[in-house]
Amino acid sequence: MQNKRTERLAELQKLLDICPGDVLARCDLAVLLEELDLSDEALFHWKAVLDFDPNNLKAREGVNRCRRRTGRPLQSHM
């Protein structure tokens, strides 16, 4: 299972190197990073999704989850 996650992580990062604005790939990467308990890294990607799509509910929920896990205050993105 860990190998598949590592492979998927590499695939998504490669996709984002080519197209940083790929919101779906960035969401998938953020979810995967959360699953790997890398909340700080996931938070970075959720915030990037919101930069491209400020009304993205999935990203807003991801930001809130990651902030709770990292102990950062829950505040508005804007």
C-alpha positions as CSV (number, residue, x, y, z in Angstrom):
1,M,0.0,0.0,0.0
2,Q,2.8,2.4,0.9
3,N,4.5,1.8,-2.4
4,K,1.4,2.7,-4.4
5,R,1.0,5.9,-2.4
6,T,4.7,6.8,-3.0
7,E,4.2,6.1,-6.7
8,R,1.0,8.2,-6.8
9,L,2.8,11.0,-4.9
10,A,5.6,11.1,-7.5
11,E,3.0,11.1,-10.4
12,L,1.0,13.9,-8.9
13,Q,4.1,16.0,-8.2
14,K,5.3,15.5,-11.8
15,L,1.9,16.5,-13.1
16,L,2.0,19.7,-11.0
17,D,5.6,20.5,-12.3
18,I,4.1,20.5,-15.8
19,C,0.8,22.2,-14.9
20,P,0.8,23.9,-11.5
21,G,-2.8,25.1,-12.1
22,D,-4.2,21.5,-12.3
23,V,-6.7,21.9,-9.4
24,L,-7.8,18.2,-9.5
25,A,-4.2,16.9,-9.3
26,R,-3.5,19.4,-6.5
27,C,-6.6,18.2,-4.6
28,D,-5.5,14.6,-5.0
29,L,-2.0,15.4,-3.8
30,A,-3.4,17.2,-0.8
31,V,-5.6,14.3,0.1
32,L,-2.7,11.9,-0.3
33,L,-0.5,14.0,1.9
34,E,-3.2,14.1,4.6
35,E,-3.4,10.3,4.4
36,L,0.4,10.2,5.0
37,D,0.0,12.5,8.0
38,L,1.8,15.3,6.3
39,S,-0.7,18.0,7.2
40,D,1.7,21.0,6.7
41,E,2.4,19.9,3.2
42,A,-1.2,19.2,2.5
43,L,-2.2,22.6,3.8
44,F,0.2,24.3,1.3
45,H,-1.6,22.5,-1.5
46,W,-5.1,23.2,-0.2
47,K,-4.2,26.9,-0.1
48,A,-2.9,26.7,-3.6
49,V,-6.2,25.2,-4.8
50,L,-8.0,28.1,-3.1
51,D,-5.7,30.6,-5.0
52,F,-7.0,29.1,-8.3
53,D,-10.5,28.5,-7.1
54,P,-11.5,30.5,-4.0
55,N,-14.9,28.8,-3.7
56,N,-13.6,25.3,-3.8
57,L,-15.5,23.6,-0.9
58,K,-13.2,20.5,-0.8
59,A,-10.1,22.8,-0.4
60,R,-11.8,24.9,2.3
61,E,-12.6,21.7,4.3
62,G,-9.0,20.5,3.7
63,V,-7.6,23.7,5.0
64,N,-9.7,23.5,8.1
65,R,-8.7,19.9,8.7
66,C,-5.1,20.6,8.3
67,R,-5.2,23.7,10.6
68,R,-6.8,21.6,13.3
69,R,-4.2,18.9,13.0
70,T,-1.3,21.3,13.0
71,G,-2.7,23.5,15.8
72,R,-2.9,26.5,13.5
73,P,-5.8,28.9,14.1
74,L,-8.9,28.5,12.0
75,Q,-9.2,31.7,10.0
76,S,-10.5,32.9,6.8
77,H,-8.3,32.3,3.7
78,M,-8.9,35.9,2.6
